[in-house]
Amino acid sequence: MTTYSKFESDFRVRPDDLDMFQHVHNSKYFDYVLAARYDQMERCYGMSMDAFLKRGYGWVVQTAHVDYKRPLGLGDYFIVRTGIVTINAKGCRVEFTILNKATGKVCCDGWFDYVMINLQTGRGEIVPEDVIEKYTV
């Protein structure tokens, strides 16, 4: 069984991330994970989203699961930790944890199933070996 690395990206809660209860709206956590993956694809895996787009590929979310534990509020600094758990013929599963940087406590965790698609057809594509190799760090 292959073990994959986990990487971290740091962010800060912005005013437009808040809901009417003055904590981060649940949908923003998805945005945080996607922003972290975008950052980590380039910085940690050495294969940016732009590189995928130039090859005619993209990643789309097939399924997402999140367990909310405690809220983040305005100005909070937080860490998004992500890592691939499995890679299959057409995609991968990425687990994530979002931690409040000040307390070290988990705000939420979960996973995303991504499918690699051909941008011209919009259909699932077999993940090339060189991509699997880049992600197996």
N, C-alpha and C positions, 0 to 999 in steps of 0.2 A: 504494500500500500504506500502510495506516494504522500509525503508530507510537504505541505506548501507553507511559504512564509506568510507572516502577518505584517502589515504596515500601518503606520499612523499618519493622520493629517490633523492639523489644529485649525480650529475655527472659533468665531465669536458670534453670539446671538445678536442679531440686528433688530431694530424696532419693527421692521416689516415682517419679521418671523413670528410675531406674537399674535395670539388669538384674543378674543374678548375677555378671557380670564387672566390675561397678562402673563401667560407662559407660552412656550413655543407650540404652535399649531401642529397637530399630529402629522399633517402632510409634509411639513418642513423636514422631518427626520429622514424621509425618503430623499429629499433634495440633498441633505447633508451627506448621505451615503453615496449618492451619485457623484457629488462634487469630489468626495474623497477618492472614489475609484478613478475619476478623470485625472486627478492629481497623481495618484499612485501609478496609473498606467504608464505615464511618461517618466516620472521621477524614480520609481522603484523597479518597474519591469523593463524599462527601456523601449517601450512600444506604445507611443501615444495614441489617443483616439484619432488624431489627424492621420497617423500612419494607417490605421484601419480604413478610414474613409478613402484615402488615396488608393487603397487596394480594392475598393468597392465593397467593403464589409462594414457592418455596424453591429452593436450589441443592443438587444431589446430585452426588457424584463418580461419573463413569462409568468413568474409567480413571485410574490413578495410576502414575507411574514415578519411582523414586528411585535415584540412584547414590551410594552411601556412600563417602566418601573417608577420613575420620579421625573418631575418636570425640570426643564431648563428655563431660565428667565432672562430678561433683558441684560445684556452685557456679559453674561456668563461665557467663560472660555471653556471649550470642550474639545475632546479628542475623539476622532472617528477611527477606530481600529477595524481593518478589514483583512480578510484572507480567503483565498480559494480553498474550498474543502474537497471538491471533486471536479474533474473535467471529463465530459463525455464527448461523443462524436460531434454533437451540434451545439454544445454550450458548456456552462459551468455553474456551480453553486458557490456563492460567496457569502460567508458569514460576516456579521458586523457586530460591534459593540460601540455604543456612544457613552463616553464617560465625562462627568463634570470634572474639569481640570482642578478646581479648587478642593473638592472633597474626595476625588478618586472614585466616587460612587457611580454605579451603572445607572444611566438614565433610560436606556432601552437597548435591546439586542434583538437579533433575528437573522434572517437570511434572504437572499435574492437568487432566483434561478434565472440566468441569462441565456439567451439563444443568440448565436451569431447568424446574421442574415446577409444575404446578397442585396445590396442597396438597389440594384436595378429591378430585381424581381420581387423583393420583399419577402422572399421565402428563406427558410432555414438553410444553412450552408454547413458543410463539413468543416470543422476547425482544422486548419492546416497544421502540419507537424511543427513548423517553425514557430507558430504561435504557442502551441502547447509547450515547446521547449523554452520560450521566453517566460512563460507563466510558471514553469516548474523551477522556482527559485526558493 
